[in-house]
Amino acid sequence: MYDIDRSIIVLIPKQPFWSWLQNLPEIDLIGLELQDLQNNPNSYLITPCEQIDEVWDVIEKYVQEIFSAELANWSEAMETYPELNIDVFQKWFDVLLSTVVSDVIKTEIERERLPFYIGES
């Protein structure tokens, strides 16, 4: 087993995110509830952090990339996106932090660039 020099943030969608989803014309949400999204949230590897205050510094640095990734999972129509800033992000998501990441697999981690990623490599 190997420790990885990263922390993980888990983004729990809140009501404003759900409201945005419900207003997307091309999305069929029949049978899906906000709680379903909250029970299967997305996670992101970030620089190692020990405290939640450090996490907000990292999120603020990468807010456009992380926020747009969350939205692009549902719609690539950027004109439907809210302003991608930390204040809106905090209204749309709760954040959980895991400070220790361990890898039990011996093979190298494969990385694939996401097509909607708006940041640098």
C-alpha positions as CSV (number, residue, x, y, z in Angstrom):
1,M,0.0,0.0,0.0
2,Y,1.2,3.5,-0.8
3,D,0.3,6.9,0.6
4,I,-0.3,9.5,-2.1
5,D,0.7,13.1,-1.6
6,R,-2.8,14.4,-2.1
7,S,-5.9,15.1,-0.2
8,I,-9.4,14.5,-1.5
9,I,-12.4,16.8,-1.5
10,V,-15.9,15.4,-2.0
11,L,-18.4,17.9,-3.4
12,I,-21.9,17.4,-2.1
13,P,-24.4,19.2,-4.3
14,K,-26.9,21.5,-2.6
15,Q,-30.3,22.9,-3.6
16,P,-29.0,25.7,-6.0
17,F,-27.1,23.0,-8.0
18,W,-30.3,20.9,-8.2
19,S,-32.4,23.9,-9.2
20,W,-29.9,24.6,-12.1
21,L,-30.2,21.0,-13.2
22,Q,-34.0,21.2,-13.2
23,N,-33.9,24.2,-15.5
24,L,-31.7,22.6,-18.1
25,P,-33.9,21.9,-21.2
26,E,-32.0,18.9,-22.5
27,I,-31.8,16.9,-19.2
28,D,-34.3,14.2,-18.2
29,L,-34.3,14.0,-14.4
30,I,-37.3,11.7,-14.0
31,G,-36.7,9.4,-11.1
32,L,-33.7,11.4,-9.9
33,E,-33.7,13.5,-6.7
34,L,-31.1,15.8,-5.1
35,Q,-30.5,13.1,-2.5
36,D,-29.4,10.7,-5.3
37,L,-26.7,13.2,-6.3
38,Q,-25.7,13.7,-2.7
39,N,-25.3,10.0,-2.2
40,N,-23.0,9.6,-5.1
41,P,-20.9,12.8,-5.1
42,N,-17.8,13.6,-7.2
43,S,-14.3,13.7,-5.6
44,Y,-11.2,15.6,-6.6
45,L,-7.5,15.0,-5.7
46,I,-6.0,18.2,-4.5
47,T,-2.7,19.3,-2.8
48,P,-2.2,17.9,0.7
49,C,-4.3,19.7,3.2
50,E,-4.7,19.2,7.0
51,Q,-7.5,21.6,7.7
52,I,-10.7,22.7,5.9
53,D,-9.4,26.3,5.8
54,E,-6.5,25.2,3.6
55,V,-9.0,23.4,1.3
56,W,-10.9,26.6,0.6
57,D,-7.6,28.2,-0.5
58,V,-7.1,25.4,-2.9
59,I,-10.7,25.5,-4.2
60,E,-10.5,29.3,-4.7
61,K,-7.3,28.8,-6.8
62,Y,-9.1,26.1,-9.0
63,V,-12.7,27.2,-8.6
64,Q,-13.3,27.7,-12.3
65,E,-11.8,24.3,-13.2
66,I,-13.6,22.4,-10.5
67,F,-17.0,24.2,-10.8
68,S,-17.0,23.9,-14.6
69,A,-16.2,20.1,-14.3
70,E,-19.2,19.6,-12.1
71,L,-21.5,21.5,-14.4
72,A,-20.1,19.9,-17.6
73,N,-21.0,16.5,-16.2
74,W,-24.6,17.6,-17.0
75,S,-24.3,20.2,-19.7
76,E,-21.6,21.7,-21.8
77,A,-23.8,24.8,-22.6
78,M,-21.6,27.3,-20.8
79,E,-24.2,30.0,-21.3
80,T,-26.3,28.2,-18.6
81,Y,-23.5,28.3,-16.1
82,P,-23.6,30.7,-13.2
83,E,-20.6,32.9,-12.4
84,L,-17.8,30.5,-11.6
85,N,-16.5,32.0,-8.4
86,I,-16.0,30.9,-4.8
87,D,-19.1,32.6,-3.4
88,V,-21.4,30.8,-5.8
89,F,-19.5,27.6,-5.4
90,Q,-20.0,27.7,-1.6
91,K,-23.8,28.1,-2.1
92,W,-23.9,25.2,-4.6
93,F,-21.7,22.6,-2.8
94,D,-20.8,21.4,0.7
95,V,-17.2,20.1,0.8
96,L,-15.9,17.1,2.7
97,L,-12.1,16.6,3.2
98,S,-10.1,13.4,3.4
99,T,-6.5,14.3,4.4
100,V,-5.0,10.8,3.8
101,V,-5.1,9.0,0.5
102,S,-3.7,5.5,0.2
103,D,-3.4,3.4,-2.9
104,V,-3.7,-0.4,-2.5
105,I,-3.1,-1.0,-6.2
106,K,0.5,-1.6,-7.4
107,T,0.0,-0.4,-11.0
108,E,0.6,3.3,-11.9
109,I,-2.4,5.6,-11.9
110,E,-3.6,6.4,-15.4
111,R,-4.5,10.0,-16.2
112,E,-6.8,11.2,-19.0
113,R,-7.3,14.9,-19.8
114,L,-11.0,15.8,-19.6
115,P,-12.4,17.4,-22.7
116,F,-14.2,20.2,-20.8
117,Y,-11.2,21.1,-18.6
118,I,-10.6,24.9,-18.9
119,G,-7.4,25.1,-16.9
120,E,-3.8,24.5,-17.8
121,S,-2.2,21.1,-17.5
